[in-house]
Amino acid sequence: MAVPPAVVGSRSSRIVLLAVTCLGQFMVLLDNTIVGAALPDMQHRLHTQLTGLQWIVDAYVLLVAMLLLSGGIFADRFGRKRVYLSGVMVFTAASVLCALAPSLGWLIAGRVLQGIGAAALSPASLALLVAAHPVPQERLKAIGLWAGFSGIGLAAGPVAGGVLTEAFGWPAIFLVNVPIGVVLLLVGLRHLGESRNPGAPAIDIPGTVLSVLAVGTLTYGLIEGGARGWTAPVILGSFAAAAVLLAVFVAVEVRHPAPMLPLRLFRQRLFTVSNTAMVVVGFALMGSSFFFSQFFVYVQGSSILRAGLQTLPVSLAMVIVSPYAGRLAARHGFRVVVTTGMALAGLGLLAFGMVHADTGYGNVWWRLGLAGIGFALVMSPLTGAAIQAVTPQEGGLASGISSTTRQIGAVLGVALLGAVVRTRQSGGASFEAGLNSAFVAAGAITLVTAVFTGLWLARSKPAGDSAAPQRSTGPDAVAAGR
């Protein structure tokens, strides 16, 4: 039987809890978009190439993707307050390390620690919120506020990153996390009540380790292949090692009594299709976002601040449209909304792939906005579809897996689209041509996925409270927004 949190009976305490959990998730989401605005300055000051920038982003996203499910289980077993505050502490300390990093290697190490902190902080914040609101209607309202407020971090990132980088240099984008983290620790230690679920499943340590190694090795091959050559022994060896590690991971998960990723869930077509589409969402969204600021700075000659403002239509469209995506899915069904969203996102990226150095911004912003609208329409319904495909008791697990698949797609998007750019450049093409090819590739893959979801996604609609998490293995995909 789960131990009830001390904050359930107090309205004021629940308000404090809501503020603390929202601010923590806000900090995580801010970090997702604020780094993109600073990448050109990082490249200049750290004297690194595209490969180094890819590792700055993927080192963080990789750890979040692979540890997100385990973070939720840790929170249930060892205490949601304890895991949440531990995540805040690690994330804040890692932000200081990133800001003071004297070299690329130290910055990447800091980003790894940030990813570990975020993977604990994010699911634990939602777990605290759900445990403190046992009444379904109140819980849904609290999750809606959590998602809406924390989602502001997505929109604030590009602008905040541009302002801070322009004024103080890239270390400032990490230092901004420090006062937020300190406030969260002071308030959380005093006002948060502890809760846990002693009946939570055991930690799948072998599965977690193997998943990190498999995806990490694959990411290494994809990122370094563009610089070292695709036929280099170390690159071919990394791909072979990734395949072996993945096979071992599958074998371990099939036999584990409480696997981090129950493979039996993928026997459900709705679950498999929705998560496959979510991989593509992460791939196209994060992979293309990685290059937006670089395009405006290096191709169109914008300042870092202006570039941050120019990328704003994507995140603004997502923040504005996301709250309506679930309602549209409830009215028209998953298939219609997801297929439409994927098509709009793909068309937006394809259109952005046609932008050149002399294209005026009046003919650019709508392409970014179209992509943002499309992605906003997709993420919440895809999570809802994954949840509907499983039993009510596994709803939280399905939501966590949906978030994880999106993060895996993000890791691969930064790596693969970066490889497209490097391959074009090695063939004599300009950086602009390489970027155009990357955006077109992302758009084309998204459009193909739109056809895939239109043919295979079930014609079902969300049912009642099915989208509400039943256990705290991870946040809803849209609420997480990473």
Secondary structure, DSSP 8 states (H G I E B T S, - for coil): --B--TTTT-HHHHHHHHHHHHHHHHHHHHHHHHHHHHHHHHHHHHT--HHHHHHHHHHHHHHHHHHHHHHHHHHHHH-HHHHHHHHHHHHHHHHHHHHH-SSHHHHHHHHHHHHHHHHHHHHHHHHHHHHH--SHHHHHHHHHHHHHHHHHHHHHHHHHHHHHHHHH-TTHHHHTHHHHHHHHHHHHHHH----B-TTS----HHHHHHHHHHHHHHHHHHHHHHHH-TT-HHHHHHHHHHHHHHHHHHHHHHH-SS-SS-GGGGGSHHHHHHHHHHHHHHHHHHHHHHHHHHIIIIIS---HHHHHHHTHHHHHHHHHHHHHHHHHHHHH-HHHHHHHHHHHHHHHHHHHTT--TT--GGGTHHHHHHHHHHHHHHHHHHHHHHHHTS-GGGHHHHHHHHHHHHHHHHHHHHHHHHHHHHHHHHTT--HHHHHHHHHHHHHHHHHHHHHHHHHHS------TTTTS-SS-SS--HHHH--
